[in-house]
Amino acid sequence: MIGNFNPLKESTLHLLSSLPTSLLSLLLLFLLAYNGLHVFSISPPSPEKTISHPAPFSPQKRPTADSTSTHLLFSIHENHPPPVLKSNSSVFHHPHLKSRPAKRVGKHKRRLRSLRSELKENEFSARIEEFFAANSCKLRFFMTWISSLDSFSDRELWAIQSIFKVHENGNPCLIIVSNSLDSTKGKQVLSPFSEMGFSLLAISPDFDSIFKNTDAESWFNQLRQGIIKPGEISLGQNLSNLLRLTLLYKFGGIYIDADVIILKSFTNLRNVIGAQTMDLKTGNWSRLNNAVMIFDKNHPLLLQFIKEFATTFDGNKWGHNGPYLVSRVISRLNQNPGFNLTILPPSAFYPVVWNKIKTLFQGPKDAVHLKWVIAKLRQIQSKSLALHLWNSHSRKLEVEKGSIVDIIIKMKS
């Protein structure tokens, strides 16, 4: 076959040379075009095939400002990345090109998280301040509700109603810090008050915001880290004890428990706390209570309360972080008259101690009992500003007809 190659070649050349010049030129152009199409044709990449090495990078082929940008170039690589990309080119492995954007992204994310946290903190305070301003509140009442909506009963509704009934001409506002009440169902429970035009806001607690820049902040962080143990007493109860102190410190106003029925106006009360019991021999108070507290914003005594909570917290002793706490602090500060504080006698807020509260729920059994009911009712009406129902001891008690509680509720409804 090799031997026949030369004659075939000579015959082919003889044939081509005998063709007209125009036809020969046309044939050569056709062959050149066909060869060009074969060499420079672009086939779409097949998904089954992978590229083991990228095309060599040539500085001369770098896109100019008038052509495709490098941002577009890299976005194309990101949209269709090869499964394995190996290259010695500094474009893909330059340490600064790879690490710096990662650092910037990390810092950016941290700034965003910090900003979100700050906005969240500001949002809680802003909502409260906006609520007070929008309603021109002259009296700022606070409550906390740490339980579920299932335990929110008529007792709590009585307490809320008494605030607005007694202060109907004083433009009162009430903020209830509660997760359960700051919900769709919670709004339905509170809707009768809103429909009557009462200024009431239920808001979920933001502990980071409320505790910030006080001793409560470090205590709460240690609690979340497990350094401080919550103890056997309900953590919600102890958080409520701390929450009321920080709310009053940051906003100022009146805190009342959800089982306190207000009987008379609080308008003229400032920097007041009530005694729960008295020492009959000395005539001095023996225990204070934190179910009703009235304080100016940034009152220094509130900081002392918060510090005491954070430094002496004990989750295993009932009352240690609440009534006993305010009693300890004020007892120690008795020799420092610089604090502006008034301590009211037990008759002001606690006319009946917790172990006698059932007597206020009982209707008269006979003439002697009726006489006692009338006398006790008159005493409460004349000397008391509020009535603490001690819900933990009275929740299961029925309000009997003709009882002191029955008469008071009807008068305040």
ROZAPA-15209 format. One record per residue (C-alpha): residue in one letter; chain; x, y, z; residue number from 0. Coordinates in steps of 0.25 Angstrom, whole numbers, always signed. Example, Ala and Ser with C-alpha at 12.3 -4.5 7.8 and 13.67 -1.06 7.14 Angstrom:
2
<a A <+49 -18 +31> 0> <s A <+55 -4 +29> 1> 
//
This chain:
413
<m A <+0 +0 +0> 0> <i A <+12 +9 +3> 1> <g A <+17 +6 -11> 2> <n A <+4 +11 -18> 3> <f A <+4 +24 -10> 4> <n A <+13 +32 -20> 5> <p A <+5 +29 -33> 6> <l A <-8 +33 -25> 7> <k A <-2 +46 -20> 8> <e A <+3 +49 -34> 9> <s A <-10 +46 -40> 10> <t A <-17 +55 -30> 11> <l A <-8 +67 -32> 12> <h A <-9 +65 -48> 13> <l A <-25 +66 -46> 14> <l A <-24 +78 -37> 15> <s A <-14 +85 -46> 16> <s A <-24 +83 -58> 17> <l A <-36 +90 -51> 18> <p A <-39 +104 -54> 19> <t A <-33 +114 -45> 20> <s A <-46 +120 -39> 21> <l A <-51 +106 -36> 22> <l A <-38 +102 -29> 23> <s A <-39 +114 -21> 24> <l A <-53 +111 -17> 25> <l A <-50 +97 -13> 26> <l A <-38 +102 -4> 27> <l A <-47 +112 +3> 28> <f A <-57 +101 +6> 29> <l A <-46 +92 +12> 30> <l A <-41 +103 +20> 31> <a A <-55 +107 +26> 32> <y A <-57 +93 +29> 33> <n A <-44 +91 +36> 34> <g A <-47 +104 +44> 35> <l A <-60 +100 +49> 36> <h A <-55 +86 +53> 37> <v A <-43 +93 +61> 38> <f A <-51 +105 +68> 39> <s A <-65 +98 +70> 40> <i A <-70 +100 +84> 41> <s A <-78 +88 +90> 42> <p A <-86 +90 +103> 43> <p A <-80 +83 +115> 44> <s A <-86 +69 +118> 45> <p A <-91 +67 +132> 46> <e A <-84 +54 +133> 47> <k A <-70 +59 +130> 48> <t A <-62 +67 +140> 49> <i A <-50 +76 +138> 50> <s A <-38 +72 +145> 51> <h A <-30 +84 +143> 52> <p A <-34 +98 +139> 53> <a A <-30 +105 +127> 54> <p A <-16 +112 +128> 55> <f A <-18 +126 +133> 56> <s A <-11 +136 +123> 57> <p A <-8 +151 +127> 58> <q A <-10 +155 +113> 59> <k A <-24 +149 +113> 60> <r A <-29 +156 +126> 61> <p A <-42 +164 +123> 62> <t A <-41 +179 +122> 63> <a A <-50 +189 +128> 64> <d A <-58 +189 +115> 65> <s A <-60 +174 +115> 66> <t A <-65 +164 +125> 67> <s A <-61 +167 +139> 68> <t A <-54 +158 +149> 69> <h A <-66 +158 +158> 70> <l A <-74 +152 +146> 71> <l A <-63 +142 +144> 72> <f A <-63 +137 +158> 73> <s A <-78 +137 +158> 74> <i A <-78 +128 +146> 75> <h A <-68 +118 +153> 76> <e A <-78 +118 +165> 77> <n A <-90 +115 +157> 78> <h A <-83 +103 +150> 79> <p A <-72 +99 +159> 80> <p A <-64 +86 +156> 81> <p A <-65 +75 +166> 82> <v A <-50 +76 +168> 83> <l A <-42 +88 +165> 84> <k A <-26 +87 +165> 85> <s A <-17 +98 +161> 86> <n A <-4 +104 +164> 87> <s A <-9 +117 +159> 88> <s A <-8 +128 +170> 89> <v A <-22 +134 +166> 90> <f A <-28 +122 +173> 91> <h A <-19 +120 +184> 92> <h A <-14 +134 +188> 93> <p A <-14 +134 +203> 94> <h A <-19 +148 +205> 95> <l A <-30 +146 +194> 96> <k A <-35 +135 +201> 97> <s A <-34 +138 +215> 98> <r A <-38 +153 +216> 99> <p A <-52 +152 +210> 100> <a A <-54 +141 +221> 101> <k A <-50 +151 +232> 102> <r A <-58 +162 +227> 103> <v A <-70 +153 +226> 104> <g A <-68 +148 +240> 105> <k A <-66 +162 +246> 106> <h A <-79 +166 +238> 107> <k A <-87 +155 +244> 108> <r A <-82 +158 +258> 109> <r A <-86 +173 +256> 110> <l A <-100 +169 +251> 111> <r A <-102 +160 +263> 112> <s A <-98 +171 +272> 113> <l A <-107 +181 +265> 114> <r A <-118 +171 +265> 115> <s A <-116 +169 +280> 116> <e A <-115 +184 +282> 117> <l A <-128 +187 +274> 118> <k A <-135 +176 +281> 119> <e A <-131 +182 +295> 120> <n A <-135 +196 +290> 121> <e A <-148 +190 +284> 122> <f A <-153 +186 +298> 123> <s A <-150 +199 +305> 124> <a A <-155 +207 +293> 125> <r A <-168 +199 +293> 126> <i A <-170 +202 +308> 127> <e A <-166 +217 +306> 128> <e A <-175 +219 +294> 129> <f A <-187 +213 +301> 130> <f A <-185 +222 +313> 131> <a A <-184 +234 +304> 132> <a A <-195 +231 +294> 133> <n A <-205 +229 +306> 134> <s A <-200 +241 +314> 135> <c A <-198 +232 +326> 136> <k A <-198 +239 +339> 137> <l A <-198 +226 +347> 138> <r A <-189 +215 +343> 139> <f A <-193 +201 +348> 140> <f A <-185 +189 +346> 141> <m A <-189 +174 +348> 142> <t A <-182 +161 +344> 143> <w A <-189 +148 +340> 144> <i A <-180 +136 +340> 145> <s A <-191 +125 +339> 146> <s A <-199 +120 +327> 147> <l A <-212 +126 +323> 148> <d A <-220 +114 +329> 149> <s A <-217 +119 +343> 150> <f A <-220 +134 +339> 151> <s A <-234 +135 +347> 152> <d A <-244 +145 +352> 153> <r A <-234 +148 +363> 154> <e A <-225 +155 +353> 155> <l A <-236 +161 +346> 156> <w A <-241 +168 +359> 157> <a A <-227 +173 +361> 158> <i A <-226 +179 +347> 159> <q A <-240 +185 +348> 160> <s A <-237 +191 +362> 161> <i A <-225 +199 +356> 162> <f A <-234 +206 +346> 163> <k A <-246 +207 +354> 164> <v A <-239 +214 +366> 165> <h A <-231 +223 +357> 166> <e A <-241 +226 +346> 167> <n A <-238 +241 +347> 168> <g A <-223 +239 +348> 169> <n A <-220 +234 +334> 170> <p A <-213 +221 +339> 171> <c A <-206 +211 +330> 172> <l A <-202 +197 +333> 173> <i A <-191 +188 +327> 174> <i A <-192 +173 +329> 175> <v A <-178 +166 +326> 176> <s A <-182 +152 +322> 177> <n A <-180 +142 +311> 178> <s A <-193 +136 +312> 179> <l A <-201 +149 +312> 180> <d A <-193 +154 +300> 181> <s A <-200 +145 +291> 182> <t A <-212 +144 +282> 183> <k A <-220 +137 +293> 184> <g A <-214 +146 +303> 185> <k A <-219 +158 +296> 186> <q A <-233 +152 +295> 187> <v A <-233 +150 +311> 188> <l A <-229 +165 +312> 189> <s A <-238 +170 +301> 190> <p A <-250 +175 +310> 191> <f A <-240 +185 +317> 192> <s A <-236 +190 +303> 193> <e A <-250 +191 +298> 194> <m A <-253 +200 +311> 195> <g A <-242 +209 +307> 196> <f A <-232 +205 +318> 197> <s A <-217 +207 +314> 198> <l A <-212 +193 +316> 199> <l A <-200 +186 +309> 200> <a A <-195 +172 +311> 201> <i A <-181 +170 +307> 202> <s A <-171 +158 +307> 203> <p A <-159 +160 +316> 204> <d A <-146 +163 +310> 205> <f A <-137 +159 +321> 206> <d A <-124 +163 +314> 207> <s A <-130 +177 +312> 208> <i A <-136 +179 +326> 209> <f A <-124 +174 +334> 210> <k A <-113 +181 +325> 211> <n A <-104 +190 +333> 212> <t A <-108 +185 +347> 213> <d A <-103 +174 +356> 214> <a A <-115 +166 +350> 215> <e A <-108 +165 +337> 216> <s A <-96 +156 +342> 217> <w A <-105 +148 +351> 218> <f A <-114 +144 +339> 219> <n A <-102 +141 +330> 220> <q A <-96 +132 +341> 221> <l A <-110 +125 +342> 222> <r A <-110 +122 +327> 223> <q A <-96 +117 +328> 224> <g A <-100 +107 +339> 225> <i A <-91 +114 +349> 226> <i A <-102 +118 +358> 227> <k A <-113 +107 +361> 228> <p A <-127 +111 +361> 229> <g A <-130 +103 +373> 230> <e A <-143 +96 +377> 231> <i A <-152 +109 +378> 232> <s A <-159 +112 +364> 233> <l A <-149 +120 +356> 234> <g A <-160 +128 +350> 235> <q A <-164 +133 +364> 236> <n A <-150 +137 +366> 237> <l A <-149 +144 +353> 238> <s A <-161 +151 +356> 239> <n A <-155 +156 +369> 240> <l A <-143 +162 +361> 241> <l A <-151 +166 +349> 242> <r A <-160 +176 +357> 243> <l A <-147 +182 +363> 244> <t A <-141 +185 +350> 245> <l A <-154 +190 +344> 246> <l A <-156 +200 +354> 247> <y A <-141 +204 +354> 248> <k A <-141 +206 +339> 249> <f A <-155 +212 +337> 250> <g A <-160 +217 +351> 251> <g A <-174 +214 +355> 252> <i A <-183 +205 +363> 253> <y A <-182 +190 +364> 254> <i A <-193 +181 +369> 255> <d A <-195 +166 +370> 256> <a A <-206 +161 +361> 257> <d A <-214 +157 +374> 258> <v A <-214 +171 +380> 259> <i A <-227 +179 +379> 260> <i A <-226 +194 +380> 261> <l A <-236 +201 +389> 262> <k A <-231 +215 +389> 263> <s A <-223 +224 +380> 264> <f A <-208 +223 +379> 265> <t A <-206 +236 +373> 266> <n A <-199 +243 +385> 267> <l A <-190 +231 +388> 268> <r A <-175 +232 +385> 269> <n A <-163 +223 +389> 270> <v A <-172 +214 +397> 271> <i A <-172 +200 +402> 272> <g A <-181 +193 +412> 273> <a A <-178 +185 +425> 274> <q A <-184 +171 +426> 275> <t A <-183 +169 +441> 276> <m A <-180 +178 +453> 277> <d A <-172 +175 +466> 278> <l A <-183 +178 +476> 279> <k A <-173 +181 +487> 280> <t A <-165 +191 +479> 281> <g A <-175 +196 +470> 282> <n A <-165 +195 +458> 283> <w A <-167 +186 +446> 284> <s A <-162 +172 +447> 285> <r A <-163 +168 +432> 286> <l A <-166 +176 +419> 287> <n A <-172 +171 +406> 288> <n A <-169 +173 +391> 289> <a A <-184 +171 +386> 290> <v A <-186 +186 +386> 291> <m A <-175 +196 +383> 292> <i A <-174 +210 +378> 293> <f A <-161 +216 +374> 294> <d A <-156 +227 +365> 295> <k A <-147 +224 +353> 296> <n A <-132 +221 +357> 297> <h A <-135 +221 +372> 298> <p A <-122 +216 +378> 299> <l A <-129 +207 +388> 300> <l A <-134 +199 +376> 301> <l A <-119 +197 +372> 302> <q A <-117 +192 +386> 303> <f A <-128 +182 +385> 304> <i A <-123 +177 +371> 305> <k A <-109 +175 +377> 306> <e A <-114 +168 +389> 307> <f A <-121 +158 +379> 308> <a A <-109 +156 +371> 309> <t A <-99 +154 +382> 310> <t A <-108 +146 +392> 311> <f A <-117 +138 +383> 312> <d A <-122 +125 +389> 313> <g A <-132 +117 +380> 314> <n A <-135 +107 +392> 315> <k A <-141 +117 +402> 316> <w A <-155 +122 +400> 317> <g A <-156 +137 +401> 318> <h A <-140 +139 +402> 319> <n A <-140 +146 +389> 320> <g A <-153 +154 +391> 321> <p A <-159 +159 +404> 322> <y A <-147 +155 +412> 323> <l A <-138 +162 +403> 324> <v A <-144 +175 +404> 325> <s A <-145 +173 +419> 326> <r A <-130 +170 +420> 327> <v A <-126 +182 +411> 328> <i A <-134 +192 +418> 329> <s A <-131 +187 +432> 330> <r A <-116 +189 +429> 331> <l A <-118 +203 +423> 332> <n A <-126 +208 +435> 333> <q A <-114 +215 +440> 334> <n A <-112 +222 +426> 335> <p A <-124 +232 +426> 336> <g A <-120 +237 +412> 337> <f A <-130 +229 +405> 338> <n A <-143 +235 +402> 339> <l A <-153 +224 +406> 340> <t A <-166 +223 +414> 341> <i A <-170 +209 +420> 342> <l A <-185 +208 +422> 343> <p A <-191 +199 +433> 344> <p A <-197 +186 +430> 345> <s A <-211 +192 +429> 346> <a A <-207 +199 +417> 347> <f A <-206 +187 +407> 348> <y A <-206 +175 +416> 349> <p A <-218 +176 +426> 350> <v A <-219 +161 +427> 351> <v A <-207 +152 +428> 352> <w A <-206 +140 +419> 353> <n A <-210 +129 +429> 354> <k A <-223 +137 +432> 355> <i A <-227 +141 +418> 356> <k A <-238 +130 +418> 357> <t A <-246 +139 +428> 358> <l A <-248 +149 +417> 359> <f A <-254 +139 +407> 360> <q A <-265 +134 +417> 361> <g A <-279 +139 +418> 362> <p A <-285 +142 +431> 363> <k A <-290 +129 +438> 364> <d A <-298 +136 +449> 365> <a A <-300 +149 +456> 366> <v A <-287 +149 +463> 367> <h A <-279 +146 +451> 368> <l A <-287 +156 +443> 369> <k A <-283 +167 +453> 370> <w A <-268 +163 +451> 371> <v A <-269 +164 +436> 372> <i A <-275 +178 +437> 373> <a A <-265 +182 +447> 374> <k A <-253 +176 +439> 375> <l A <-259 +182 +426> 376> <r A <-260 +196 +432> 377> <q A <-245 +195 +437> 378> <i A <-240 +191 +423> 379> <q A <-248 +202 +416> 380> <s A <-243 +213 +426> 381> <k A <-228 +209 +427> 382> <s A <-224 +201 +415> 383> <l A <-220 +205 +401> 384> <a A <-220 +191 +396> 385> <l A <-223 +177 +399> 386> <h A <-213 +166 +397> 387> <l A <-221 +153 +394> 388> <w A <-209 +143 +396> 389> <n A <-213 +135 +384> 390> <s A <-203 +124 +388> 391> <h A <-212 +121 +400> 392> <s A <-226 +126 +395> 393> <r A <-226 +121 +381> 394> <k A <-235 +109 +384> 395> <l A <-244 +117 +393> 396> <e A <-258 +120 +388> 397> <v A <-263 +135 +390> 398> <e A <-275 +133 +398> 399> <k A <-287 +142 +397> 400> <g A <-286 +153 +407> 401> <s A <-272 +151 +410> 402> <i A <-262 +163 +411> 403> <v A <-256 +159 +397> 404> <d A <-270 +158 +391> 405> <i A <-274 +172 +396> 406> <i A <-261 +178 +392> 407> <i A <-261 +172 +378> 408> <k A <-275 +177 +376> 409> <m A <-272 +191 +380> 410> <k A <-260 +191 +371> 411> <s A <-267 +185 +359> 412> 
//
